[in-house]
Amino acid sequence: MRLDIRKWGNSKAIRLPKKLLKEWDREPVAFDAEVKVQWLILTPIFKEQKALDVLFKDYTGDKDDYPFEIVDKG
């Protein structure tokens, strides 16, 4: 995939297409960049998932999806 370099203020920028970002199961928040033998290597950095985010990731609101046992105390 070819990515063009564009002027952005006093800097240069590369825009990452949505198609490229969808290669991961979650969206990166940043990239670690390094240059090795004239190659630019971008490594994605992802937001750390919180325990509740992981626990309720597939929860749709139905009580069948609720990950805990429902106890009737009445």
Biopython code that builds the backbone (N, CA, C, O; Angstrom):
import numpy as np
from Bio.PDB.StructureBuilder import StructureBuilder

atoms = [
    (1, "MET", "N", (0.853, -1.168, 0.000)),
    (1, "MET", "CA", (0.000, 0.000, 0.000)),
    (1, "MET", "C", (0.903, 1.235, 0.000)),
    (1, "MET", "O", (1.826, 1.350, 0.806)),
    (2, "ARG", "N", (0.620, 2.129, -0.897)),
    (2, "ARG", "CA", (1.408, 3.362, -0.992)),
    (2, "ARG", "C", (0.747, 4.457, -0.161)),
    (2, "ARG", "O", (-0.454, 4.699, -0.278)),
    (3, "LEU", "N", (1.547, 5.118, 0.682)),
    (3, "LEU", "CA", (1.077, 6.230, 1.504)),
    (3, "LEU", "C", (1.884, 7.467, 1.128)),
    (3, "LEU", "O", (3.114, 7.444, 1.164)),
    (4, "ASP", "N", (1.199, 8.538, 0.771)),
    (4, "ASP", "CA", (1.866, 9.772, 0.373)),
    (4, "ASP", "C", (2.191, 10.631, 1.589)),
    (4, "ASP", "O", (1.486, 10.601, 2.598)),
    (5, "ILE", "N", (3.266, 11.392, 1.473)),
    (5, "ILE", "CA", (3.675, 12.334, 2.519)),
    (5, "ILE", "C", (3.119, 13.702, 2.141)),
    (5, "ILE", "O", (3.305, 14.169, 1.018)),
    (6, "ARG", "N", (2.441, 14.334, 3.081)),
    (6, "ARG", "CA", (1.830, 15.650, 2.859)),
    (6, "ARG", "C", (2.357, 16.647, 3.878)),
    (6, "ARG", "O", (2.822, 16.264, 4.952)),
    (7, "LYS", "N", (2.282, 17.911, 3.539)),
    (7, "LYS", "CA", (2.671, 18.976, 4.457)),
    (7, "LYS", "C", (1.544, 19.170, 5.478)),
    (7, "LYS", "O", (0.365, 19.215, 5.126)),
    (8, "TRP", "N", (1.937, 19.283, 6.749)),
    (8, "TRP", "CA", (0.985, 19.524, 7.830)),
    (8, "TRP", "C", (1.632, 20.554, 8.743)),
    (8, "TRP", "O", (2.456, 20.219, 9.594)),
    (9, "GLY", "N", (1.245, 21.822, 8.554)),
    (9, "GLY", "CA", (1.892, 22.916, 9.279)),
    (9, "GLY", "C", (3.336, 23.019, 8.840)),
    (9, "GLY", "O", (3.615, 23.105, 7.644)),
    (10, "ASN", "N", (4.268, 23.011, 9.798)),
    (10, "ASN", "CA", (5.694, 23.056, 9.481)),
    (10, "ASN", "C", (6.304, 21.659, 9.377)),
    (10, "ASN", "O", (7.518, 21.520, 9.234)),
    (11, "SER", "N", (5.465, 20.627, 9.450)),
    (11, "SER", "CA", (5.948, 19.246, 9.436)),
    (11, "SER", "C", (5.446, 18.513, 8.194)),
    (11, "SER", "O", (4.755, 19.086, 7.351)),
    (12, "LYS", "N", (5.799, 17.263, 8.103)),
    (12, "LYS", "CA", (5.291, 16.363, 7.073)),
    (12, "LYS", "C", (4.481, 15.282, 7.783)),
    (12, "LYS", "O", (4.775, 14.931, 8.925)),
    (13, "ALA", "N", (3.461, 14.753, 7.105)),
    (13, "ALA", "CA", (2.600, 13.759, 7.733)),
    (13, "ALA", "C", (2.233, 12.655, 6.747)),
    (13, "ALA", "O", (2.193, 12.862, 5.534)),
    (14, "ILE", "N", (1.970, 11.494, 7.297)),
    (14, "ILE", "CA", (1.449, 10.357, 6.533)),
    (14, "ILE", "C", (0.076, 10.044, 7.114)),
    (14, "ILE", "O", (-0.056, 9.830, 8.319)),
    (15, "ARG", "N", (-0.947, 10.016, 6.261)),
    (15, "ARG", "CA", (-2.294, 9.656, 6.714)),
    (15, "ARG", "C", (-2.470, 8.155, 6.599)),
    (15, "ARG", "O", (-2.133, 7.557, 5.577)),
    (16, "LEU", "N", (-2.996, 7.554, 7.644)),
    (16, "LEU", "CA", (-3.233, 6.111, 7.644)),
    (16, "LEU", "C", (-4.688, 5.853, 7.274)),
    (16, "LEU", "O", (-5.589, 6.278, 7.997)),
    (17, "PRO", "N", (-4.936, 5.165, 6.163)),
    (17, "PRO", "CA", (-6.311, 4.906, 5.743)),
    (17, "PRO", "C", (-7.052, 3.979, 6.708)),
    (17, "PRO", "O", (-6.446, 3.154, 7.391)),
    (18, "LYS", "N", (-8.361, 4.134, 6.748)),
    (18, "LYS", "CA", (-9.210, 3.327, 7.616)),
    (18, "LYS", "C", (-9.015, 1.836, 7.330)),
    (18, "LYS", "O", (-9.019, 1.015, 8.248)),
    (19, "LYS", "N", (-8.845, 1.498, 6.061)),
    (19, "LYS", "CA", (-8.642, 0.102, 5.658)),
    (19, "LYS", "C", (-7.408, -0.495, 6.337)),
    (19, "LYS", "O", (-7.420, -1.656, 6.745)),
    (20, "LEU", "N", (-6.367, 0.287, 6.453)),
    (20, "LEU", "CA", (-5.145, -0.174, 7.109)),
    (20, "LEU", "C", (-5.360, -0.327, 8.615)),
    (20, "LEU", "O", (-4.896, -1.297, 9.213)),
    (21, "LEU", "N", (-6.057, 0.620, 9.222)),
    (21, "LEU", "CA", (-6.303, 0.571, 10.667)),
    (21, "LEU", "C", (-7.219, -0.581, 11.060)),
    (21, "LEU", "O", (-7.161, -1.055, 12.194)),
    (22, "LYS", "N", (-8.065, -1.039, 10.135)),
    (22, "LYS", "CA", (-8.977, -2.151, 10.432)),
    (22, "LYS", "C", (-8.269, -3.505, 10.446)),
    (22, "LYS", "O", (-8.895, -4.528, 10.722)),
    (23, "GLU", "N", (-6.970, -3.518, 10.151)),
    (23, "GLU", "CA", (-6.195, -4.756, 10.201)),
    (23, "GLU", "C", (-6.041, -5.256, 11.642)),
    (23, "GLU", "O", (-5.781, -6.439, 11.861)),
    (24, "TRP", "N", (-6.200, -4.361, 12.626)),
    (24, "TRP", "CA", (-6.114, -4.736, 14.026)),
    (24, "TRP", "C", (-7.518, -4.857, 14.593)),
    (24, "TRP", "O", (-8.454, -4.251, 14.071)),
    (25, "ASP", "N", (-7.673, -5.639, 15.662)),
    (25, "ASP", "CA", (-8.986, -5.805, 16.278)),
    (25, "ASP", "C", (-9.394, -4.584, 17.102)),
    (25, "ASP", "O", (-10.557, -4.461, 17.484)),
    (26, "ARG", "N", (-8.456, -3.686, 17.379)),
    (26, "ARG", "CA", (-8.773, -2.425, 18.060)),
    (26, "ARG", "C", (-7.881, -1.333, 17.481)),
    (26, "ARG", "O", (-6.847, -1.617, 16.878)),
    (27, "GLU", "N", (-8.285, -0.102, 17.667)),
    (27, "GLU", "CA", (-7.582, 1.012, 17.029)),
    (27, "GLU", "C", (-6.384, 1.474, 17.863)),
    (27, "GLU", "O", (-6.513, 1.698, 19.067)),
    (28, "PRO", "N", (-5.226, 1.616, 17.224)),
    (28, "PRO", "CA", (-4.057, 2.101, 17.965)),
    (28, "PRO", "C", (-4.233, 3.557, 18.402)),
    (28, "PRO", "O", (-4.902, 4.334, 17.721)),
    (29, "VAL", "N", (-3.633, 3.925, 19.538)),
    (29, "VAL", "CA", (-3.688, 5.311, 20.009)),
    (29, "VAL", "C", (-2.434, 6.077, 19.614)),
    (29, "VAL", "O", (-2.416, 7.308, 19.630)),
    (30, "ALA", "N", (-1.380, 5.334, 19.258)),
    (30, "ALA", "CA", (-0.118, 5.948, 18.841)),
    (30, "ALA", "C", (0.714, 4.891, 18.123)),
    (30, "ALA", "O", (0.340, 3.720, 18.056)),
    (31, "PHE", "N", (1.847, 5.331, 17.589)),
    (31, "PHE", "CA", (2.783, 4.411, 16.951)),
    (31, "PHE", "C", (4.185, 4.707, 17.462)),
    (31, "PHE", "O", (4.564, 5.865, 17.633)),
    (32, "ASP", "N", (4.943, 3.658, 17.700)),
    (32, "ASP", "CA", (6.355, 3.786, 18.019)),
    (32, "ASP", "C", (7.084, 3.737, 16.684)),
    (32, "ASP", "O", (6.901, 2.788, 15.922)),
    (33, "ALA", "N", (7.908, 4.742, 16.383)),
    (33, "ALA", "CA", (8.590, 4.821, 15.091)),
    (33, "ALA", "C", (10.092, 4.661, 15.272)),
    (33, "ALA", "O", (10.692, 5.225, 16.187)),
    (34, "GLU", "N", (10.683, 3.877, 14.375)),
    (34, "GLU", "CA", (12.138, 3.730, 14.367)),
    (34, "GLU", "C", (12.604, 3.560, 12.926)),
    (34, "GLU", "O", (11.860, 3.080, 12.071)),
    (35, "VAL", "N", (13.832, 3.958, 12.675)),
    (35, "VAL", "CA", (14.426, 3.828, 11.345)),
    (35, "VAL", "C", (15.561, 2.827, 11.442)),
    (35, "VAL", "O", (16.469, 2.972, 12.260)),
    (36, "LYS", "N", (15.497, 1.800, 10.587)),
    (36, "LYS", "CA", (16.552, 0.786, 10.520)),
    (36, "LYS", "C", (16.958, 0.617, 9.064)),
    (36, "LYS", "O", (16.144, 0.221, 8.230)),
    (37, "VAL", "N", (18.196, 0.912, 8.764)),
    (37, "VAL", "CA", (18.765, 0.761, 7.426)),
    (37, "VAL", "C", (17.807, 1.345, 6.372)),
    (37, "VAL", "O", (17.432, 0.663, 5.419)),
    (38, "GLN", "N", (17.431, 2.576, 6.554)),
    (38, "GLN", "CA", (16.565, 3.347, 5.654)),
    (38, "GLN", "C", (15.153, 2.769, 5.525)),
    (38, "GLN", "O", (14.478, 3.024, 4.528)),
    (39, "TRP", "N", (14.700, 2.005, 6.502)),
    (39, "TRP", "CA", (13.326, 1.517, 6.566)),
    (39, "TRP", "C", (12.645, 2.202, 7.757)),
    (39, "TRP", "O", (13.212, 2.261, 8.848)),
    (40, "LEU", "N", (11.449, 2.711, 7.549)),
    (40, "LEU", "CA", (10.653, 3.289, 8.631)),
    (40, "LEU", "C", (9.750, 2.190, 9.172)),
    (40, "LEU", "O", (8.934, 1.632, 8.438)),
    (41, "ILE", "N", (9.895, 1.882, 10.443)),
    (41, "ILE", "CA", (9.104, 0.821, 11.066)),
    (41, "ILE", "C", (8.165, 1.456, 12.084)),
    (41, "ILE", "O", (8.613, 2.093, 13.038)),
    (42, "LEU", "N", (6.869, 1.282, 11.880)),
    (42, "LEU", "CA", (5.848, 1.794, 12.795)),
    (42, "LEU", "C", (5.238, 0.621, 13.549)),
    (42, "LEU", "O", (4.713, -0.311, 12.941)),
    (43, "THR", "N", (5.309, 0.672, 14.866)),
    (43, "THR", "CA", (4.726, -0.365, 15.702)),
    (43, "THR", "C", (3.550, 0.237, 16.461)),
    (43, "THR", "O", (3.724, 1.224, 17.174)),
    (44, "PRO", "N", (2.343, -0.344, 16.320)),
    (44, "PRO", "CA", (1.170, 0.243, 16.975)),
    (44, "PRO", "C", (1.227, 0.113, 18.497)),
    (44, "PRO", "O", (1.717, -0.875, 19.044)),
    (45, "ILE", "N", (0.712, 1.141, 19.153)),
    (45, "ILE", "CA", (0.566, 1.142, 20.612)),
    (45, "ILE", "C", (-0.929, 1.230, 20.881)),
    (45, "ILE", "O", (-1.601, 2.142, 20.400)),
    (46, "PHE", "N", (-1.444, 0.279, 21.649)),
    (46, "PHE", "CA", (-2.870, 0.218, 21.925)),
    (46, "PHE", "C", (-3.173, 0.701, 23.336)),
    (46, "PHE", "O", (-2.353, 0.560, 24.243)),
    (47, "LYS", "N", (-4.349, 1.268, 23.508)),
    (47, "LYS", "CA", (-4.812, 1.685, 24.831)),
    (47, "LYS", "C", (-4.995, 0.423, 25.668)),
    (47, "LYS", "O", (-5.574, -0.563, 25.210)),
    (48, "GLU", "N", (-4.495, 0.468, 26.894)),
    (48, "GLU", "CA", (-4.652, -0.682, 27.772)),
    (48, "GLU", "C", (-6.121, -0.853, 28.109)),
    (48, "GLU", "O", (-6.790, 0.098, 28.512)),
    (49, "GLN", "N", (-6.618, -2.068, 27.944)),
    (49, "GLN", "CA", (-8.027, -2.308, 28.237)),
    (49, "GLN", "C", (-8.219, -2.468, 29.745)),
    (49, "GLN", "O", (-7.440, -3.141, 30.420)),
    (50, "LYS", "N", (-9.253, -1.847, 30.245)),
    (50, "LYS", "CA", (-9.584, -1.949, 31.658)),
    (50, "LYS", "C", (-10.369, -3.239, 31.870)),
    (50, "LYS", "O", (-10.968, -3.760, 30.929)),
    (51, "ALA", "N", (-10.372, -3.753, 33.080)),
    (51, "ALA", "CA", (-11.018, -5.028, 33.385)),
    (51, "ALA", "C", (-12.502, -5.012, 33.005)),
    (51, "ALA", "O", (-13.003, -5.987, 32.446)),
    (52, "LEU", "N", (-13.208, -3.917, 33.301)),
    (52, "LEU", "CA", (-14.633, -3.851, 32.958)),
    (52, "LEU", "C", (-14.854, -3.814, 31.452)),
    (52, "LEU", "O", (-15.832, -4.375, 30.957)),
    (53, "ASP", "N", (-13.955, -3.159, 30.719)),
    (53, "ASP", "CA", (-14.065, -3.139, 29.258)),
    (53, "ASP", "C", (-13.991, -4.551, 28.700)),
    (53, "ASP", "O", (-14.749, -4.905, 27.797)),
    (54, "VAL", "N", (-13.089, -5.354, 29.231)),
    (54, "VAL", "CA", (-12.933, -6.730, 28.771)),
    (54, "VAL", "C", (-14.138, -7.566, 29.195)),
    (54, "VAL", "O", (-14.654, -8.357, 28.406)),
    (55, "LEU", "N", (-14.583, -7.394, 30.427)),
    (55, "LEU", "CA", (-15.684, -8.185, 30.964)),
    (55, "LEU", "C", (-16.988, -7.947, 30.208)),
    (55, "LEU", "O", (-17.734, -8.890, 29.943)),
    (56, "PHE", "N", (-17.262, -6.700, 29.862)),
    (56, "PHE", "CA", (-18.528, -6.357, 29.216)),
    (56, "PHE", "C", (-18.385, -6.127, 27.713)),
    (56, "PHE", "O", (-19.273, -5.533, 27.101)),
    (57, "LYS", "N", (-17.295, -6.581, 27.107)),
    (57, "LYS", "CA", (-17.014, -6.329, 25.692)),
    (57, "LYS", "C", (-18.141, -6.780, 24.767)),
    (57, "LYS", "O", (-18.467, -6.066, 23.819)),
    (58, "ASP", "N", (-18.746, -7.944, 25.013)),
    (58, "ASP", "CA", (-19.807, -8.475, 24.143)),
    (58, "ASP", "C", (-21.200, -8.271, 24.726)),
    (58, "ASP", "O", (-22.167, -8.829, 24.209)),
    (59, "TYR", "N", (-21.320, -7.493, 25.778)),
    (59, "TYR", "CA", (-22.609, -7.290, 26.437)),
    (59, "TYR", "C", (-23.513, -6.404, 25.592)),
    (59, "TYR", "O", (-23.118, -5.301, 25.215)),
    (60, "THR", "N", (-24.718, -6.873, 25.291)),
    (60, "THR", "CA", (-25.653, -6.129, 24.449)),
    (60, "THR", "C", (-26.810, -5.533, 25.235)),
    (60, "THR", "O", (-27.593, -4.762, 24.682)),
    (61, "GLY", "N", (-26.931, -5.868, 26.490)),
    (61, "GLY", "CA", (-28.024, -5.346, 27.296)),
    (61, "GLY", "C", (-29.048, -6.424, 27.658)),
    (61, "GLY", "O", (-29.910, -6.198, 28.508)),
    (62, "ASP", "N", (-28.959, -7.582, 27.025)),
    (62, "ASP", "CA", (-29.862, -8.688, 27.354)),
    (62, "ASP", "C", (-29.391, -9.359, 28.640)),
    (62, "ASP", "O", (-28.191, -9.429, 28.906)),
    (63, "LYS", "N", (-30.345, -9.856, 29.442)),
    (63, "LYS", "CA", (-29.915, -10.498, 30.679)),
    (63, "LYS", "C", (-29.206, -11.822, 30.410)),
    (63, "LYS", "O", (-28.514, -12.331, 31.292)),
    (64, "ASP", "N", (-29.361, -12.394, 29.215)),
    (64, "ASP", "CA", (-28.626, -13.614, 28.860)),
    (64, "ASP", "C", (-27.132, -13.320, 28.693)),
    (64, "ASP", "O", (-26.301, -14.210, 28.874)),
    (65, "ASP", "N", (-26.791, -12.083, 28.351)),
    (65, "ASP", "CA", (-25.394, -11.692, 28.160)),
    (65, "ASP", "C", (-24.716, -11.265, 29.460)),
    (65, "ASP", "O", (-23.499, -11.084, 29.495)),
    (66, "TYR", "N", (-25.499, -11.102, 30.532)),
    (66, "TYR", "CA", (-24.951, -10.609, 31.793)),
    (66, "TYR", "C", (-23.985, -11.639, 32.366)),
    (66, "TYR", "O", (-24.367, -12.795, 32.549)),
    (67, "PRO", "N", (-22.724, -11.244, 32.658)),
    (67, "PRO", "CA", (-21.699, -12.217, 33.039)),
    (67, "PRO", "C", (-21.777, -12.712, 34.486)),
    (67, "PRO", "O", (-20.977, -13.556, 34.888)),
    (68, "PHE", "N", (-22.724, -12.201, 35.270)),
    (68, "PHE", "CA", (-22.827, -12.609, 36.665)),
    (68, "PHE", "C", (-24.147, -13.324, 36.907)),
    (68, "PHE", "O", (-25.091, -13.187, 36.130)),
    (69, "GLU", "N", (-24.205, -14.084, 37.986)),
    (69, "GLU", "CA", (-25.438, -14.756, 38.359)),
    (69, "GLU", "C", (-26.389, -13.725, 38.994)),
    (69, "GLU", "O", (-25.997, -12.947, 39.864)),
    (70, "ILE", "N", (-27.629, -13.745, 38.540)),
    (70, "ILE", "CA", (-28.623, -12.830, 39.109)),
    (70, "ILE", "C", (-29.316, -13.547, 40.260)),
    (70, "ILE", "O", (-29.883, -14.625, 40.078)),
    (71, "VAL", "N", (-29.265, -12.940, 41.451)),
    (71, "VAL", "CA", (-29.835, -13.549, 42.657)),
    (71, "VAL", "C", (-31.050, -12.732, 43.061)),
    (71, "VAL", "O", (-30.958, -11.518, 43.239)),
    (72, "ASP", "N", (-32.195, -13.402, 43.207)),
    (72, "ASP", "CA", (-33.419, -12.720, 43.632)),
    (72, "ASP", "C", (-33.460, -12.771, 45.161)),
    (72, "ASP", "O", (-33.559, -13.840, 45.763)),
    (73, "LYS", "N", (-33.380, -11.586, 45.770)),
    (73, "LYS", "CA", (-33.362, -11.521, 47.235)),
    (73, "LYS", "C", (-34.716, -11.145, 47.803)),
    (73, "LYS", "O", (-34.812, -10.769, 48.972)),
    (74, "GLY", "N", (-35.759, -11.239, 47.003)),
    (74, "GLY", "CA", (-37.064, -10.834, 47.504)),
    (74, "GLY", "C", (-37.998, -11.898, 47.516)),
    (74, "GLY", "O", (-39.146, -11.707, 47.915)),
]
sb = StructureBuilder()
sb.init_structure("model")
sb.init_model(0)
sb.init_chain("A")
sb.init_seg("    ")
for serial, (resi, resn, name, xyz) in enumerate(atoms, 1):
    if name == "N":
        sb.init_residue(resn, " ", resi, " ")
    sb.init_atom(name, np.array(xyz, "f"), 0.0, 1.0, " ", f" {name:<3s}", serial, name[0])
structure = sb.get_structure()
